[in-house]
Amino acid sequence: MLTAVTILCAIAAIWLAVALFLMMRLGINLHQAMLYVPLKLFFRISDTPIRQAHSTEPPIIYAIWHRSHLEPALMLSLLPHDTLHILDEESARSLWLDPWRALARTIAFNAHHVFVSRRLVRRLRGRGRLAVYLPDDEAPDPKAFRLFRAIARIATNAEAKIQPIHVEGAEHSPFSLTPGMRRRLAPRFRITALEPLTIAQMVALADDEKPRGANAFFDRMLAVRRQGVAREEVHEPA
């Protein structure tokens, strides 16, 4: 009995020590860090780019590719605690996500319906932060693409920047939402984040004729995926 208690105390001490290190390194609070520790260690997450998310002045929209059930837990652990997370209906109801949903304010959203909320615009204008989760589809149909138009419109109305975020490796985990993807028990995750830009800045970066705001935003989201894949290939063993 004494040995078991000693082991448990040692595990708790190590867990706390790692959490304190991550709290200082990533700028998250202790509650976030404690829930991030098991994800960090199990998936050996490369998370350095997330520090930029904390240094960006609001208003800001974090746009995350939703390729597995784990992105909400990761982003609730890593993004600033005052971020409002707009979750899909399944993530908003999932019992196992309850501890992570307690880390920040969340609302449910059906990605197949268009949303343009004055309340969200007002929140952003009041130096707010939003996190939106985009369905894993590199070629969305016109109905699905309305989500990109809605987010671009909100960002434009609020004069907010958008920061694309991608978690490479999550699609290979047992929690993957990507059909036909080869699964592994504990693939390594690498978080990629691009520089936050306004919709106007995204349009200005286009090489050829100027696209619509939603198209420029979608191209930016594809760019963060390509960067994540490139980093994965660099780290693949020969």
GUMIPA-962711 format. One record per residue: residue in one letter; x, y, z of N, C-alpha, C in turn. Coordinates in Angstrom, 1 decimal, always signed. Example, Ala and Ser with C-alpha at 12.3 -4.5 7.8 and 13.67 -1.06 7.14 Angstrom:
! residues 2
<A <+13.2 -5.7 +7.8> <+12.3 -4.5 +7.8> <+13.2 -3.3 +7.8>>
<S <+12.8 -2.2 +7.1> <+13.7 -1.1 +7.1> <+12.9 +0.0 +7.9>>
END
This chain:
! residues 238
<M <+0.8 -1.2 +0.0> <+0.0 +0.0 +0.0> <+0.9 +1.3 +0.0>>
<L <+1.9 +1.2 +0.9> <+2.8 +2.4 +1.0> <+3.5 +2.6 -0.4>>
<T <+3.9 +1.5 -1.0> <+4.6 +1.6 -2.3> <+3.7 +2.2 -3.4>>
<A <+2.4 +1.8 -3.4> <+1.5 +2.3 -4.4> <+1.3 +3.8 -4.2>>
<V <+1.2 +4.2 -2.9> <+1.0 +5.7 -2.6> <+2.2 +6.4 -3.0>>
<T <+3.4 +5.9 -2.8> <+4.7 +6.5 -3.2> <+4.7 +6.7 -4.7>>
<I <+4.3 +5.6 -5.4> <+4.4 +5.7 -6.9> <+3.4 +6.8 -7.4>>
<L <+2.2 +6.8 -6.8> <+1.2 +7.8 -7.2> <+1.7 +9.2 -6.9>>
<C <+2.3 +9.4 -5.8> <+2.8 +10.7 -5.5> <+3.9 +11.1 -6.4>>
<A <+4.7 +10.2 -6.8> <+5.8 +10.5 -7.7> <+5.3 +10.8 -9.1>>
<I <+4.3 +10.1 -9.5> <+3.6 +10.4 -10.8> <+3.0 +11.8 -10.8>>
<A <+2.3 +12.1 -9.7> <+1.6 +13.4 -9.5> <+2.7 +14.5 -9.6>>
<A <+3.8 +14.3 -8.9> <+4.9 +15.3 -8.8> <+5.5 +15.6 -10.2>>
<I <+5.7 +14.5 -11.0> <+6.2 +14.6 -12.3> <+5.2 +15.3 -13.2>>
<W <+3.9 +14.9 -13.1> <+2.9 +15.5 -13.9> <+2.8 +17.0 -13.7>>
<L <+2.9 +17.4 -12.4> <+2.9 +18.8 -12.0> <+4.1 +19.6 -12.5>>
<A <+5.2 +18.9 -12.4> <+6.5 +19.6 -12.9> <+6.4 +19.8 -14.4>>
<V <+6.0 +18.8 -15.2> <+5.8 +19.0 -16.6> <+4.8 +20.1 -16.9>>
<A <+3.7 +20.1 -16.2> <+2.7 +21.1 -16.4> <+3.2 +22.5 -16.1>>
<L <+4.0 +22.7 -15.1> <+4.6 +24.0 -14.8> <+5.5 +24.4 -15.9>>
<F <+6.3 +23.5 -16.4> <+7.2 +23.8 -17.5> <+6.5 +24.3 -18.7>>
<L <+5.4 +23.5 -19.1> <+4.6 +23.9 -20.2> <+3.9 +25.2 -20.0>>
<M <+3.4 +25.5 -18.8> <+2.7 +26.7 -18.5> <+3.6 +27.9 -18.8>>
<M <+4.9 +27.8 -18.4> <+5.8 +28.9 -18.6> <+6.3 +29.0 -20.0>>
<R <+6.4 +27.9 -20.6> <+7.0 +27.8 -22.0> <+5.9 +28.3 -23.0>>
<L <+4.6 +27.9 -22.8> <+3.6 +28.2 -23.8> <+2.7 +29.3 -23.5>>
<G <+2.8 +29.8 -22.2> <+1.9 +30.9 -21.8> <+0.5 +30.5 -21.5>>
<I <+0.3 +29.2 -21.2> <-1.1 +28.8 -20.8> <-1.2 +28.8 -19.3>>
<N <-2.4 +28.6 -18.8> <-2.5 +28.6 -17.3> <-2.4 +27.1 -16.8>>
<L <-2.3 +27.0 -15.5> <-2.0 +25.7 -14.9> <-3.1 +24.6 -15.2>>
<H <-4.3 +25.1 -15.2> <-5.4 +24.1 -15.5> <-5.3 +23.6 -16.9>>
<Q <-5.0 +24.5 -17.9> <-4.8 +24.0 -19.2> <-3.6 +23.1 -19.3>>
<A <-2.5 +23.5 -18.7> <-1.3 +22.7 -18.7> <-1.5 +21.3 -18.2>>
<M <-2.2 +21.2 -17.1> <-2.4 +19.8 -16.5> <-3.2 +18.9 -17.4>>
<L <-4.1 +19.5 -18.2> <-4.9 +18.6 -19.1> <-4.1 +18.4 -20.4>>
<Y <-3.2 +19.3 -20.7> <-2.4 +19.1 -21.9> <-1.3 +18.1 -21.8>>
<V <-0.8 +17.9 -20.6> <+0.3 +17.0 -20.3> <+0.1 +15.6 -20.9>>
<P <-1.0 +14.9 -20.7> <-1.1 +13.5 -21.3> <-1.1 +13.5 -22.8>>
<L <-1.7 +14.5 -23.4> <-1.7 +14.6 -24.8> <-0.3 +14.9 -25.4>>
<K <+0.4 +15.8 -24.7> <+1.7 +16.2 -25.1> <+2.6 +15.0 -25.1>>
<L <+2.6 +14.2 -24.0> <+3.5 +13.1 -23.9> <+3.1 +11.9 -24.8>>
<F <+1.8 +11.6 -24.8> <+1.4 +10.4 -25.6> <+1.6 +10.6 -27.1>>
<F <+1.4 +11.8 -27.6> <+1.5 +12.1 -29.0> <+2.8 +12.9 -29.4>>
<R <+3.6 +13.1 -28.4> <+4.9 +13.8 -28.6> <+4.8 +15.0 -29.5>>
<I <+3.9 +15.9 -29.0> <+3.4 +17.0 -29.8> <+4.5 +18.1 -30.0>>
<S <+4.8 +18.5 -31.2> <+5.7 +19.6 -31.5> <+4.8 +20.8 -31.5>>
<D <+4.9 +21.7 -30.5> <+3.9 +22.8 -30.4> <+4.5 +24.2 -30.4>>
<T <+5.7 +24.4 -30.8> <+6.3 +25.7 -30.7> <+5.5 +26.8 -31.4>>
<P <+5.0 +26.5 -32.6> <+4.2 +27.5 -33.3> <+3.0 +28.1 -32.6>>
<I <+2.5 +27.4 -31.6> <+1.4 +27.8 -30.9> <+1.7 +29.1 -30.0>>
<R <+2.9 +29.3 -29.7> <+3.3 +30.5 -28.9> <+2.9 +31.8 -29.7>>
<Q <+2.9 +31.8 -31.0> <+2.5 +33.0 -31.7> <+1.1 +33.3 -31.5>>
<A <+0.3 +32.3 -31.3> <-1.2 +32.5 -31.0> <-1.4 +33.4 -29.8>>
<H <-0.5 +33.3 -28.8> <-0.6 +34.0 -27.6> <-0.1 +35.5 -27.8>>
<S <+0.9 +35.6 -28.7> <+1.5 +36.9 -28.9> <+0.7 +37.8 -29.8>>
<T <-0.3 +37.3 -30.5> <-1.1 +38.1 -31.5> <-2.1 +38.9 -30.7>>
<E <-2.2 +40.2 -31.0> <-3.2 +41.0 -30.3> <-4.5 +40.8 -30.9>>
<P <-5.6 +40.7 -30.1> <-6.9 +40.6 -30.6> <-7.4 +41.9 -31.2>>
<P <-8.4 +41.9 -32.1> <-9.3 +40.7 -32.4> <-8.6 +39.7 -33.3>>
<I <-8.9 +38.4 -33.0> <-8.2 +37.4 -33.8> <-9.2 +36.2 -33.9>>
<I <-9.2 +35.5 -35.0> <-9.9 +34.3 -35.2> <-8.9 +33.2 -35.5>>
<Y <-8.9 +32.1 -34.7> <-8.1 +31.0 -34.9> <-8.9 +30.0 -35.7>>
<A <-8.4 +29.7 -36.9> <-9.1 +28.8 -37.8> <-8.4 +27.5 -37.9>>
<I <-9.0 +26.4 -37.4> <-8.3 +25.1 -37.2> <-8.9 +24.1 -38.1>>
<W <-8.1 +23.4 -38.8> <-8.6 +22.2 -39.6> <-9.0 +21.1 -38.6>>
<H <-10.2 +20.6 -38.8> <-10.8 +19.6 -37.8> <-10.7 +18.3 -38.5>>
<R <-9.6 +17.6 -38.3> <-9.3 +16.3 -38.9> <-9.5 +15.1 -38.0>>
<S <-9.6 +15.4 -36.7> <-9.8 +14.3 -35.7> <-10.7 +14.9 -34.5>>
<H <-11.0 +14.0 -33.6> <-11.8 +14.4 -32.4> <-10.9 +15.1 -31.4>>
<L <-9.6 +15.2 -31.7> <-8.6 +15.7 -30.7> <-8.4 +17.2 -30.8>>
<E <-8.6 +17.8 -32.0> <-8.3 +19.2 -32.1> <-9.0 +20.1 -31.1>>
<P <-10.3 +19.9 -30.8> <-10.9 +20.7 -29.8> <-10.2 +20.6 -28.4>>
<A <-9.8 +19.4 -28.0> <-9.1 +19.2 -26.7> <-7.8 +19.9 -26.8>>
<L <-7.0 +19.8 -27.9> <-5.7 +20.4 -28.0> <-5.8 +22.0 -27.9>>
<M <-6.8 +22.5 -28.7> <-6.9 +24.0 -28.8> <-7.4 +24.6 -27.5>>
<L <-8.3 +23.9 -26.8> <-8.8 +24.3 -25.5> <-7.7 +24.4 -24.5>>
<S <-6.7 +23.4 -24.7> <-5.6 +23.4 -23.8> <-4.5 +24.5 -24.1>>
<L <-4.4 +24.8 -25.4> <-3.3 +25.6 -25.8> <-3.6 +27.1 -26.2>>
<L <-4.8 +27.4 -26.7> <-5.1 +28.8 -27.0> <-5.4 +29.6 -25.8>>
<P <-5.3 +30.9 -25.9> <-5.6 +31.8 -24.7> <-6.9 +31.4 -24.1>>
<H <-7.0 +31.4 -22.8> <-8.1 +30.9 -22.1> <-9.4 +31.8 -22.3>>
<D <-9.2 +33.0 -22.8> <-10.4 +33.8 -23.0> <-11.0 +33.7 -24.4>>
<T <-10.5 +32.6 -25.2> <-11.0 +32.4 -26.5> <-12.3 +31.7 -26.4>>
<L <-13.3 +32.1 -27.3> <-14.6 +31.5 -27.4> <-14.4 +30.4 -28.5>>
<H <-14.7 +29.2 -28.2> <-14.5 +28.0 -29.1> <-15.9 +27.7 -29.7>>
<I <-16.0 +27.7 -31.0> <-17.2 +27.4 -31.7> <-17.1 +25.9 -32.2>>
<L <-17.7 +25.0 -31.4> <-17.5 +23.6 -31.6> <-18.6 +23.0 -32.5>>
<D <-18.2 +21.9 -33.2> <-19.3 +21.1 -33.9> <-20.2 +20.5 -32.8>>
<E <-21.3 +20.0 -33.3> <-22.3 +19.5 -32.3> <-21.8 +18.3 -31.6>>
<E <-21.1 +17.4 -32.2> <-20.6 +16.2 -31.6> <-19.6 +16.6 -30.5>>
<S <-18.7 +17.5 -30.8> <-17.7 +17.9 -29.8> <-18.3 +18.7 -28.6>>
<A <-19.4 +19.4 -28.9> <-20.1 +20.1 -27.9> <-20.8 +19.2 -26.9>>
<R <-21.1 +18.0 -27.3> <-21.9 +17.1 -26.5> <-21.1 +16.0 -25.9>>
<S <-19.9 +15.7 -26.5> <-19.1 +14.6 -26.1> <-18.7 +14.6 -24.6>>
<L <-19.0 +13.5 -23.9> <-18.7 +13.4 -22.5> <-17.2 +13.4 -22.2>>
<W <-16.4 +12.8 -23.0> <-15.0 +12.7 -22.7> <-14.3 +14.1 -22.8>>
<L <-14.9 +15.0 -23.6> <-14.3 +16.3 -23.7> <-14.7 +17.3 -22.6>>
<D <-15.6 +16.8 -21.7> <-16.0 +17.7 -20.6> <-14.9 +18.4 -19.9>>
<P <-13.8 +17.7 -19.4> <-12.8 +18.4 -18.7> <-12.1 +19.5 -19.5>>
<W <-12.0 +19.3 -20.8> <-11.4 +20.3 -21.7> <-12.3 +21.5 -22.0>>
<R <-13.6 +21.2 -22.1> <-14.6 +22.2 -22.3> <-14.7 +23.2 -21.1>>
<A <-14.3 +22.7 -20.0> <-14.3 +23.5 -18.8> <-13.2 +24.6 -18.8>>
<L <-12.2 +24.4 -19.8> <-11.1 +25.3 -19.8> <-11.4 +26.7 -20.4>>
<A <-12.5 +26.8 -21.2> <-12.8 +28.0 -21.9> <-14.3 +28.0 -22.2>>
<R <-14.8 +29.1 -22.7> <-16.2 +29.2 -23.1> <-16.4 +28.5 -24.4>>
<T <-17.4 +27.7 -24.6> <-17.7 +27.0 -25.9> <-19.1 +27.2 -26.2>>
<I <-19.4 +27.2 -27.5> <-20.8 +27.2 -28.0> <-20.8 +26.1 -29.1>>
<A <-22.0 +25.6 -29.3> <-22.2 +24.6 -30.4> <-22.6 +25.2 -31.7>>
<F <-22.1 +24.6 -32.8> <-22.4 +25.1 -34.1> <-22.5 +24.0 -35.1>>
<N <-23.5 +24.1 -36.0> <-23.6 +23.1 -37.0> <-22.9 +23.6 -38.3>>
<A <-21.8 +23.0 -38.7> <-21.0 +23.5 -39.8> <-21.7 +23.5 -41.1>>
<H <-22.9 +22.8 -41.2> <-23.6 +22.7 -42.5> <-24.5 +23.9 -42.6>>
<H <-24.7 +24.7 -41.6> <-25.5 +25.9 -41.6> <-24.7 +27.2 -41.6>>
<V <-25.1 +28.1 -42.4> <-24.4 +29.4 -42.4> <-24.6 +30.2 -41.1>>
<F <-23.6 +30.8 -40.6> <-23.7 +31.6 -39.4> <-23.1 +33.0 -39.7>>
<V <-23.8 +34.1 -39.5> <-23.2 +35.4 -39.5> <-23.8 +36.1 -38.3>>
<S <-23.1 +36.1 -37.2> <-23.6 +36.6 -35.9> <-23.1 +37.9 -35.6>>
<R <-24.0 +38.9 -35.4> <-23.6 +40.2 -34.9> <-22.9 +40.1 -33.5>>
<R <-23.4 +39.1 -32.8> <-22.8 +38.9 -31.4> <-21.3 +38.6 -31.5>>
<L <-21.0 +37.7 -32.5> <-19.6 +37.3 -32.7> <-18.7 +38.5 -33.2>>
<V <-19.3 +39.3 -34.0> <-18.6 +40.5 -34.5> <-18.4 +41.5 -33.4>>
<R <-19.4 +41.7 -32.5> <-19.2 +42.6 -31.4> <-18.2 +42.0 -30.4>>
<R <-18.2 +40.7 -30.2> <-17.1 +40.1 -29.3> <-15.7 +40.4 -29.9>>
<L <-15.6 +40.2 -31.2> <-14.2 +40.5 -31.8> <-13.9 +42.0 -31.7>>
<R <-14.8 +42.8 -31.9> <-14.5 +44.3 -31.9> <-14.2 +44.7 -30.5>>
<G <-14.6 +43.9 -29.5> <-14.3 +44.2 -28.1> <-13.0 +43.5 -27.7>>
<R <-12.1 +43.3 -28.7> <-10.8 +42.7 -28.5> <-11.0 +41.2 -28.0>>
<G <-11.9 +40.6 -28.7> <-12.1 +39.2 -28.4> <-11.4 +38.2 -29.3>>
<R <-11.4 +36.9 -28.9> <-10.8 +35.8 -29.7> <-11.8 +34.7 -29.9>>
<L <-11.8 +34.2 -31.2> <-12.7 +33.1 -31.5> <-11.8 +32.0 -32.1>>
<A <-12.3 +30.7 -31.8> <-11.7 +29.6 -32.5> <-12.8 +28.8 -33.2>>
<V <-12.5 +28.6 -34.5> <-13.5 +27.9 -35.4> <-12.8 +26.7 -35.9>>
<Y <-13.6 +25.6 -36.1> <-13.1 +24.3 -36.5> <-13.7 +24.0 -37.9>>
<L <-12.8 +23.9 -38.9> <-13.2 +23.7 -40.3> <-13.2 +22.2 -40.7>>
<P <-14.3 +21.7 -41.2> <-14.3 +20.3 -41.6> <-13.2 +19.9 -42.6>>
<D <-12.7 +18.7 -42.4> <-11.5 +18.3 -43.2> <-11.9 +18.0 -44.6>>
<D <-11.9 +19.0 -45.5> <-12.3 +18.8 -46.9> <-11.5 +19.9 -47.7>>
<E <-10.6 +19.3 -48.6> <-9.8 +20.2 -49.4> <-10.6 +20.7 -50.6>>
<A <-11.7 +20.1 -50.9> <-12.5 +20.5 -52.1> <-14.0 +20.6 -51.6>>
<P <-14.4 +21.5 -50.8> <-15.7 +21.6 -50.3> <-16.7 +21.9 -51.4>>
<D <-17.9 +21.4 -51.3> <-19.0 +21.7 -52.2> <-19.5 +23.1 -51.9>>
<P <-20.3 +23.7 -52.8> <-20.8 +25.1 -52.5> <-21.4 +25.3 -51.2>>
<K <-22.2 +24.3 -50.7> <-22.9 +24.4 -49.4> <-21.9 +24.5 -48.3>>
<A <-20.8 +23.6 -48.3> <-19.8 +23.6 -47.3> <-19.0 +24.8 -47.3>>
<F <-18.8 +25.4 -48.6> <-17.9 +26.5 -48.7> <-18.5 +27.8 -48.1>>
<R <-19.8 +27.8 -47.9> <-20.5 +28.9 -47.2> <-19.9 +29.2 -45.9>>
<L <-19.3 +28.2 -45.2> <-18.7 +28.4 -43.9> <-17.5 +29.3 -44.0>>
<F <-16.7 +29.1 -45.1> <-15.6 +30.0 -45.3> <-16.0 +31.4 -45.6>>
<R <-17.1 +31.6 -46.4> <-17.6 +32.9 -46.7> <-18.1 +33.6 -45.4>>
<A <-18.8 +32.8 -44.5> <-19.3 +33.4 -43.3> <-18.1 +33.9 -42.4>>
<I <-17.1 +33.1 -42.2> <-16.0 +33.4 -41.4> <-15.3 +34.7 -42.0>>
<A <-15.1 +34.7 -43.3> <-14.4 +35.8 -43.9> <-15.2 +37.1 -43.7>>
<R <-16.6 +37.0 -43.8> <-17.4 +38.1 -43.6> <-17.3 +38.6 -42.2>>
<I <-17.3 +37.7 -41.2> <-17.2 +38.1 -39.8> <-15.9 +38.8 -39.5>>
<A <-14.8 +38.2 -40.1> <-13.5 +38.8 -39.9> <-13.4 +40.2 -40.5>>
<T <-14.0 +40.4 -41.7> <-14.0 +41.7 -42.3> <-14.8 +42.7 -41.6>>
<N <-16.0 +42.3 -41.1> <-16.8 +43.3 -40.4> <-16.2 +43.7 -39.0>>
<A <-15.4 +42.7 -38.4> <-14.8 +43.0 -37.1> <-13.4 +43.5 -37.2>>
<E <-12.9 +43.6 -38.5> <-11.5 +44.0 -38.7> <-10.5 +43.2 -37.9>>
<A <-10.8 +41.8 -38.0> <-10.0 +40.9 -37.2> <-9.1 +40.1 -38.1>>
<K <-8.0 +39.7 -37.6> <-7.0 +38.8 -38.3> <-7.5 +37.4 -38.1>>
<I <-7.1 +36.5 -39.1> <-7.3 +35.1 -39.0> <-6.0 +34.4 -39.0>>
<Q <-5.8 +33.4 -38.0> <-4.6 +32.6 -38.0> <-5.0 +31.2 -38.3>>
<P <-4.5 +30.6 -39.4> <-4.7 +29.2 -39.7> <-3.9 +28.3 -38.9>>
<I <-4.5 +27.2 -38.4> <-3.7 +26.2 -37.6> <-4.0 +24.8 -38.1>>
<H <-3.0 +24.0 -38.1> <-3.2 +22.6 -38.6> <-2.4 +21.7 -37.7>>
<V <-3.0 +20.6 -37.4> <-2.3 +19.6 -36.5> <-2.0 +18.4 -37.4>>
<E <-0.7 +18.3 -37.9> <-0.3 +17.2 -38.7> <-0.1 +15.9 -37.9>>
<G <-0.7 +14.8 -38.4> <-0.6 +13.6 -37.6> <-1.9 +13.2 -37.0>>
<A <-2.7 +14.1 -36.7> <-4.0 +13.8 -36.0> <-4.9 +12.9 -36.8>>
<E <-4.7 +13.1 -38.2> <-5.6 +12.2 -39.1> <-5.2 +10.8 -39.1>>
<H <-4.0 +10.5 -38.5> <-3.5 +9.1 -38.4> <-3.8 +8.5 -37.1>>
<S <-4.3 +9.2 -36.1> <-4.6 +8.7 -34.8> <-5.9 +7.9 -34.8>>
<P <-6.1 +7.1 -33.7> <-7.4 +6.4 -33.6> <-8.6 +7.3 -33.5>>
<F <-8.4 +8.6 -33.3> <-9.5 +9.6 -33.2> <-9.7 +10.3 -34.5>>
<S <-9.2 +9.8 -35.6> <-9.2 +10.4 -36.9> <-10.7 +10.5 -37.4>>
<L <-11.0 +11.6 -38.1> <-12.3 +11.8 -38.8> <-12.1 +11.6 -40.3>>
<T <-10.9 +11.3 -40.7> <-10.6 +11.2 -42.2> <-10.9 +9.7 -42.6>>
<P <-11.9 +9.5 -43.5> <-12.1 +8.1 -44.0> <-11.0 +7.5 -44.7>>
<G <-10.7 +6.3 -44.6> <-9.7 +5.6 -45.3> <-8.3 +5.9 -44.9>>
<M <-8.1 +6.7 -43.9> <-6.7 +7.0 -43.5> <-6.1 +5.9 -42.6>>
<R <-4.9 +5.6 -42.8> <-4.2 +4.5 -42.0> <-4.0 +5.1 -40.6>>
<R <-4.5 +4.3 -39.6> <-4.4 +4.7 -38.2> <-3.2 +4.0 -37.5>>
<R <-2.7 +4.8 -36.6> <-1.7 +4.3 -35.7> <-2.0 +4.7 -34.2>>
<L <-1.5 +3.9 -33.3> <-1.9 +4.1 -31.9> <-1.5 +5.5 -31.4>>
<A <-0.2 +5.9 -31.6> <+0.3 +7.1 -31.1> <+1.2 +7.8 -32.1>>
<P <+0.6 +8.3 -33.2> <+1.4 +9.1 -34.2> <+1.9 +10.4 -33.6>>
<R <+3.0 +10.9 -34.1> <+3.5 +12.1 -33.6> <+2.8 +13.3 -34.2>>
<F <+2.4 +14.3 -33.3> <+1.6 +15.4 -33.8> <+2.6 +16.6 -34.0>>
<R <+2.4 +17.4 -35.1> <+3.1 +18.6 -35.2> <+2.1 +19.7 -35.5>>
<I <+2.1 +20.8 -34.7> <+1.2 +21.9 -34.9> <+1.9 +22.9 -35.8>>
<T <+1.2 +23.3 -36.8> <+1.6 +24.4 -37.7> <+0.7 +25.6 -37.7>>
<A <+1.2 +26.7 -37.6> <+0.4 +28.0 -37.6> <+1.0 +29.0 -38.5>>
<L <+0.2 +29.6 -39.4> <+0.7 +30.7 -40.2> <+0.5 +32.0 -39.6>>
<E <+1.2 +33.0 -40.1> <+1.1 +34.4 -39.6> <-0.3 +34.9 -39.7>>
<P <-0.9 +35.5 -38.6> <-2.3 +36.0 -38.7> <-2.3 +37.2 -39.7>>
<L <-3.4 +37.2 -40.5> <-3.6 +38.2 -41.5> <-5.1 +38.6 -41.6>>
<T <-5.3 +39.8 -42.0> <-6.7 +40.2 -42.2> <-7.1 +39.6 -43.6>>
<I <-8.4 +39.6 -43.9> <-8.9 +39.2 -45.2> <-8.3 +40.1 -46.3>>
<A <-8.2 +41.4 -46.1> <-7.6 +42.3 -47.1> <-6.2 +41.9 -47.3>>
<Q <-5.4 +41.6 -46.3> <-4.0 +41.2 -46.5> <-3.9 +39.9 -47.3>>
<M <-4.8 +38.9 -47.0> <-4.8 +37.7 -47.7> <-5.1 +37.9 -49.2>>
<V <-6.1 +38.8 -49.5> <-6.4 +39.1 -50.9> <-5.2 +39.7 -51.6>>
<A <-4.5 +40.6 -50.9> <-3.4 +41.3 -51.4> <-2.2 +40.4 -51.7>>
<L <-2.1 +39.3 -51.0> <-1.0 +38.3 -51.2> <-1.2 +37.4 -52.5>>
<A <-2.4 +37.4 -53.0> <-2.7 +36.6 -54.2> <-1.8 +37.0 -55.3>>
<D <-1.3 +36.0 -56.0> <-0.3 +36.2 -57.1> <-1.0 +36.8 -58.4>>
<D <-2.2 +36.2 -58.7> <-2.8 +36.6 -60.0> <-3.9 +37.6 -59.7>>
<E <-5.1 +37.4 -60.4> <-6.2 +38.3 -60.2> <-6.7 +38.2 -58.8>>
<K <-7.1 +39.3 -58.2> <-7.5 +39.3 -56.8> <-8.8 +38.4 -56.6>>
<P <-8.6 +37.4 -55.7> <-9.8 +36.6 -55.4> <-10.8 +37.3 -54.4>>
<R <-11.9 +36.7 -54.3> <-12.8 +37.1 -53.2> <-12.2 +36.8 -51.9>>
<G <-12.7 +37.4 -50.9> <-12.2 +37.2 -49.5> <-12.2 +35.8 -49.1>>
<A <-13.4 +35.1 -49.3> <-13.5 +33.7 -48.9> <-12.5 +32.8 -49.6>>
<N <-12.3 +33.1 -50.9> <-11.4 +32.3 -51.6> <-9.9 +32.5 -51.1>>
<A <-9.6 +33.7 -50.8> <-8.3 +34.0 -50.3> <-8.1 +33.3 -48.9>>
<F <-9.1 +33.3 -48.1> <-9.1 +32.7 -46.8> <-8.9 +31.1 -47.0>>
<F <-9.7 +30.6 -47.9> <-9.5 +29.1 -48.2> <-8.1 +28.8 -48.7>>
<D <-7.6 +29.6 -49.6> <-6.2 +29.3 -50.1> <-5.2 +29.4 -48.9>>
<R <-5.5 +30.3 -48.0> <-4.6 +30.4 -46.8> <-4.7 +29.1 -45.9>>
<M <-5.9 +28.6 -45.8> <-6.1 +27.3 -45.0> <-5.4 +26.1 -45.7>>
<L <-5.4 +26.1 -47.1> <-4.7 +25.1 -47.8> <-3.2 +25.2 -47.6>>
<A <-2.8 +26.5 -47.5> <-1.3 +26.7 -47.4> <-0.8 +26.1 -46.0>>
<V <-1.6 +26.3 -45.0> <-1.1 +25.8 -43.7> <-1.1 +24.2 -43.7>>
<R <-2.0 +23.6 -44.5> <-1.9 +22.1 -44.6> <-0.7 +21.7 -45.4>>
<R <-0.4 +22.4 -46.4> <+0.8 +22.1 -47.2> <+2.1 +22.2 -46.4>>
<Q <+2.1 +23.3 -45.6> <+3.3 +23.5 -44.8> <+3.4 +22.4 -43.7>>
<G <+2.3 +22.0 -43.2> <+2.3 +20.9 -42.2> <+2.8 +19.6 -42.8>>
<V <+2.3 +19.3 -44.0> <+2.7 +18.1 -44.7> <+4.2 +18.1 -45.0>>
<A <+4.7 +19.3 -45.5> <+6.1 +19.5 -45.8> <+7.0 +19.2 -44.5>>
<R <+6.6 +19.7 -43.4> <+7.3 +19.5 -42.2> <+7.3 +18.0 -41.8>>
<E <+6.2 +17.3 -42.0> <+6.1 +15.9 -41.7> <+7.1 +15.1 -42.6>>
<E <+7.2 +15.5 -43.9> <+8.0 +14.8 -44.8> <+9.5 +15.0 -44.4>>
<V <+9.8 +16.2 -43.9> <+11.2 +16.5 -43.5> <+11.6 +15.6 -42.3>>
<H <+10.6 +15.4 -41.4> <+10.9 +14.6 -40.2> <+10.8 +13.1 -40.4>>
<E <+10.3 +12.7 -41.6> <+10.1 +11.2 -41.8> <+11.5 +10.6 -41.9>>
<P <+11.7 +9.4 -41.3> <+13.0 +8.7 -41.4> <+13.2 +8.3 -42.8>>
<A <+14.5 +8.3 -43.2> <+14.9 +7.9 -44.5> <+14.7 +6.4 -44.7>>
END
